[in-house]
Amino acid sequence: MPRRPHSLRHRHRQSATLGLAVLLAACGTLPPPATPASGTRLVGEWVSVDTVEVTAQIEETGEVFFWTHLRTHLAITDSTWTETSVTLSNTRLEGSRTAVPYRIAGDSVVSDHGLRAAVSLQGDTLTLTSPGDDAVRYVRGTMGEVPPDLLRLWVGLSPPDAAGVPAEFGFRFNADGTFDNGWGEPSGTYVVFGPYLLLREGLASPDPRNGMTPFRSVLEMESGPALEGPADARYPVLRLRGGPEEPLLTLYGR
């Protein structure tokens, strides 16, 4: 996710997921002290049930940016807060993973990396609120399973070169969370989050200021019908798109 400019005016409008990078931005004073038990109940995995649209304006230039936080997963231990989020920035999907140590302060969770939000727990519903922001709800849940059909070699064709000849390229997704270029050369790691495929190429280090590591690409997955091949073989189809206005990439399973 691109770094937001420092001098911004934000307007939040809740509509139907919010990444903590925006929801938990540094804000006012903390609520009064509270129960240690709330920290124990926080432990586990949570998935957002709200999306939030954000408008940010650079005061000096008047330039306006738009984000829609589509889906957020929280993995919380008794000491570490890990968030994986998918965001639509203008017309392109983006994603990041943030992992920071946190502590309970009153009815809030806080960290030295900017995490600060009031916590409300009702059954299996977690609500996080920063002063001045909309409340965002989460329910217990996981990021989802990796589709078994994804774990194979996928091949596509690049646009034709100057001679009019398209080149074949491939991706192979492995069960250990890595992917390669299809011909055995390691490329990076991937995460599946619902319908989204998040790719991180090479070795990326978290930003020491906020614990955030961006993903190189975020693609929405759509499975297509199997194609008939030689000797009645059937080849699965995977369609990927990096945003609602991005071109569709069609890959064929081998």
C-alpha positions as CSV (number, residue, x, y, z in Angstrom):
1,M,0.0,0.0,0.0
2,P,1.5,3.4,-0.9
3,R,2.5,5.6,2.0
4,R,-0.1,8.3,2.6
5,P,1.0,11.9,2.6
6,H,1.6,13.4,6.1
7,S,-0.6,16.5,5.6
8,L,-4.0,15.0,5.0
9,R,-7.6,15.7,5.9
10,H,-9.5,12.4,6.1
11,R,-13.2,11.7,5.7
12,H,-14.3,8.2,6.7
13,R,-17.6,6.7,5.5
14,Q,-18.5,3.1,6.6
15,S,-20.3,1.1,3.9
16,A,-19.7,-2.7,4.2
17,T,-13.5,-3.8,6.1
18,L,-11.0,-1.4,7.3
19,G,-7.3,-1.9,7.5
20,L,-5.8,-0.8,10.8
21,A,-3.2,1.3,9.0
22,V,-6.1,3.9,8.6
23,L,-8.5,2.9,11.4
24,L,-5.8,2.9,14.0
25,A,-3.9,6.0,13.0
26,A,-2.5,8.0,15.9
27,C,-5.3,9.9,17.7
28,G,-6.3,11.5,21.0
29,T,-6.0,10.4,24.6
30,L,-6.7,6.8,25.7
31,P,-9.8,5.7,27.6
32,P,-9.6,4.9,31.3
33,P,-8.1,1.6,32.6
34,A,-9.7,-1.7,32.2
35,T,-9.8,-5.4,32.6
36,P,-6.9,-7.7,31.7
37,A,-9.4,-10.3,30.6
38,S,-10.2,-8.4,27.5
39,G,-6.7,-9.1,26.2
40,T,-7.3,-12.9,26.7
41,R,-10.5,-12.8,24.8
42,L,-8.9,-10.9,21.9
43,V,-6.5,-13.8,21.1
44,G,-7.4,-15.6,17.9
45,E,-8.3,-14.8,14.3
46,W,-10.8,-12.2,13.1
47,V,-12.1,-11.1,9.7
48,S,-13.8,-7.8,9.1
49,V,-17.4,-7.5,8.2
50,D,-17.4,-3.8,7.2
51,T,-15.7,-1.9,4.4
52,V,-14.7,1.7,4.8
53,E,-14.2,4.3,2.1
54,V,-11.5,6.9,2.8
55,T,-11.0,10.2,1.2
56,A,-7.7,11.9,1.9
57,Q,-6.7,15.4,0.6
58,I,-3.2,17.0,0.6
59,E,-3.8,20.4,2.1
60,E,-0.9,22.1,0.3
61,T,-2.0,21.0,-3.2
62,G,-5.6,20.0,-2.8
63,E,-4.9,16.6,-4.5
64,V,-7.4,14.0,-3.4
65,F,-6.8,10.3,-2.9
66,F,-9.4,7.6,-2.5
67,W,-9.1,4.2,-0.7
68,T,-11.7,1.5,-0.1
69,H,-10.6,-1.1,2.6
70,L,-12.2,-4.3,1.3
71,R,-11.2,-7.0,3.7
72,T,-9.0,-7.3,6.8
73,H,-7.8,-10.3,8.8
74,L,-6.4,-10.0,12.3
75,A,-4.2,-12.7,13.9
76,I,-3.8,-11.8,17.6
77,T,-1.6,-13.5,20.1
78,D,-1.1,-12.3,23.7
79,S,1.7,-10.1,22.5
80,T,1.6,-9.6,18.7
81,W,-1.0,-7.9,16.5
82,T,-0.8,-9.0,12.9
83,E,-3.1,-7.5,10.2
84,T,-3.4,-8.5,6.6
85,S,-5.5,-6.1,4.5
86,V,-6.7,-5.7,0.9
87,T,-7.4,-2.2,-0.3
88,L,-8.8,-0.8,-3.5
89,S,-6.8,2.4,-4.2
90,N,-8.6,4.3,-6.9
91,T,-8.9,1.4,-9.4
92,R,-6.1,-1.0,-8.3
93,L,-6.0,-3.6,-5.6
94,E,-3.2,-3.3,-3.0
95,G,-2.4,-5.3,0.1
96,S,-0.1,-5.3,3.1
97,R,0.7,-7.2,6.2
98,T,1.5,-5.4,9.5
99,A,2.9,-7.2,12.6
100,V,3.5,-5.2,15.8
101,P,3.8,-5.9,19.5
102,Y,0.8,-4.5,21.4
103,R,-0.5,-4.1,24.9
104,I,-3.8,-3.5,26.7
105,A,-4.3,0.0,28.1
106,G,-7.7,0.4,29.7
107,D,-10.3,-0.6,27.2
108,S,-7.9,-0.1,24.3
109,V,-5.2,-1.8,22.4
110,V,-2.0,0.3,21.8
111,S,1.4,-0.1,20.4
112,D,4.5,2.1,19.8
113,H,3.9,1.8,16.1
114,G,0.6,3.8,16.0
115,L,-1.9,1.1,16.8
116,R,-4.6,2.6,19.1
117,A,-8.2,1.7,19.2
118,A,-11.0,1.2,21.8
119,V,-12.1,-2.5,22.0
120,S,-15.6,-3.8,22.4
121,L,-16.2,-7.6,22.6
122,Q,-19.7,-9.1,22.4
123,G,-19.7,-12.8,22.0
124,D,-17.8,-13.5,18.8
125,T,-18.0,-9.9,17.5
126,L,-15.1,-7.6,17.9
127,T,-15.6,-3.8,17.4
128,L,-12.6,-1.5,17.1
129,T,-13.0,2.3,17.3
130,S,-10.5,5.1,17.2
131,P,-11.8,8.5,18.5
132,G,-13.4,10.4,15.6
133,D,-13.6,7.3,13.4
134,D,-16.4,4.8,12.6
135,A,-16.6,1.6,14.5
136,V,-15.5,-1.4,12.5
137,R,-16.7,-4.9,13.3
138,Y,-14.9,-8.2,13.0
139,V,-16.0,-11.8,13.6
140,R,-14.0,-14.8,14.4
141,G,-12.7,-16.4,11.2
142,T,-9.7,-17.3,9.1
143,M,-8.3,-16.1,5.9
144,G,-9.6,-19.3,4.2
145,E,-8.0,-22.3,2.6
146,V,-5.7,-22.4,-0.4
147,P,-7.8,-23.9,-3.2
148,P,-6.3,-27.3,-4.0
149,D,-6.5,-26.6,-7.8
150,L,-4.3,-23.5,-7.3
151,L,-1.3,-25.8,-6.5
152,R,-0.1,-26.5,-10.0
153,L,1.7,-24.9,-13.0
154,W,-0.4,-22.2,-14.7
155,V,0.6,-20.9,-18.1
156,G,-0.4,-17.9,-20.0
157,L,0.6,-15.9,-23.1
158,S,2.1,-12.4,-23.0
159,P,1.1,-9.8,-25.6
160,P,2.8,-10.3,-29.0
161,D,6.2,-8.8,-29.5
162,A,7.2,-6.7,-32.5
163,A,7.2,-9.7,-34.7
164,G,3.7,-10.6,-33.6
165,V,4.8,-13.6,-31.6
166,P,3.4,-14.0,-28.1
167,A,5.7,-15.5,-25.4
168,E,4.6,-18.2,-23.0
169,F,5.0,-17.6,-19.3
170,G,4.1,-19.6,-16.2
171,F,3.5,-19.5,-12.5
172,R,3.7,-22.5,-10.2
173,F,2.1,-22.2,-6.8
174,N,3.5,-24.5,-4.1
175,A,2.0,-25.9,-1.0
176,D,4.6,-24.3,1.2
177,G,3.4,-20.8,0.4
178,T,6.0,-20.0,-2.3
179,F,5.6,-19.5,-6.0
180,D,8.1,-19.7,-8.9
181,N,8.1,-18.6,-12.4
182,G,6.8,-21.9,-13.6
183,W,10.2,-23.2,-14.7
184,G,11.7,-23.8,-11.3
185,E,13.2,-20.4,-10.5
186,P,12.0,-19.1,-7.1
187,S,10.1,-15.9,-7.2
188,G,8.5,-15.2,-3.8
189,T,5.7,-16.0,-1.5
190,Y,1.9,-15.8,-1.7
191,V,-1.1,-15.6,0.5
192,V,-4.7,-16.5,-0.3
193,F,-7.3,-14.3,1.4
194,G,-10.8,-15.2,0.3
195,P,-11.0,-14.4,-3.4
196,Y,-7.7,-12.5,-3.4
197,L,-4.2,-13.7,-4.3
198,L,-1.5,-11.6,-2.6
199,L,2.0,-12.0,-4.1
200,R,5.3,-10.9,-2.5
201,E,8.3,-11.1,-4.7
202,G,11.8,-11.8,-3.3
203,L,12.6,-10.9,0.3
204,A,10.8,-7.9,1.7
205,S,11.5,-6.4,5.1
206,P,8.9,-4.6,7.3
207,D,9.1,-0.9,7.7
208,P,10.6,-0.4,11.2
209,R,8.3,2.6,11.8
210,N,5.0,0.8,11.5
211,G,5.8,-2.9,11.0
212,M,4.2,-2.9,7.6
213,T,5.3,-5.1,4.6
214,P,3.5,-4.4,1.3
215,F,2.6,-7.1,-1.1
216,R,3.9,-6.6,-4.7
217,S,0.7,-7.6,-6.3
218,V,-2.9,-8.3,-5.3
219,L,-5.1,-10.2,-7.8
220,E,-8.7,-11.1,-7.6
221,M,-9.1,-14.8,-8.5
222,E,-11.9,-16.2,-10.6
223,S,-12.1,-19.9,-11.6
224,G,-13.2,-20.7,-15.0
225,P,-14.7,-23.8,-16.5
226,A,-12.3,-26.6,-17.5
227,L,-11.3,-26.7,-21.1
228,E,-11.3,-29.9,-23.2
229,G,-7.9,-30.9,-24.4
230,P,-6.3,-33.7,-26.4
231,A,-7.6,-37.2,-25.5
232,D,-10.5,-35.6,-23.6
233,A,-8.1,-34.1,-21.0
234,R,-9.6,-31.2,-19.0
235,Y,-7.5,-28.1,-18.2
236,P,-8.6,-25.8,-15.4
237,V,-8.7,-22.0,-16.1
238,L,-7.7,-19.3,-13.7
239,R,-8.6,-15.6,-14.4
240,L,-6.8,-12.9,-12.4
241,R,-7.5,-9.2,-12.3
242,G,-5.6,-6.5,-10.4
243,G,-8.6,-4.2,-10.0
244,P,-12.0,-3.6,-11.6
245,E,-10.6,-1.7,-14.5
246,E,-7.4,-3.8,-15.0
247,P,-7.1,-6.2,-17.9
248,L,-8.1,-9.8,-17.3
249,L,-5.2,-12.3,-17.2
250,T,-6.2,-15.8,-18.2
251,L,-4.0,-18.8,-17.1
252,Y,-4.4,-22.4,-18.1
253,G,-3.6,-25.2,-15.7
254,R,-1.1,-27.9,-16.7
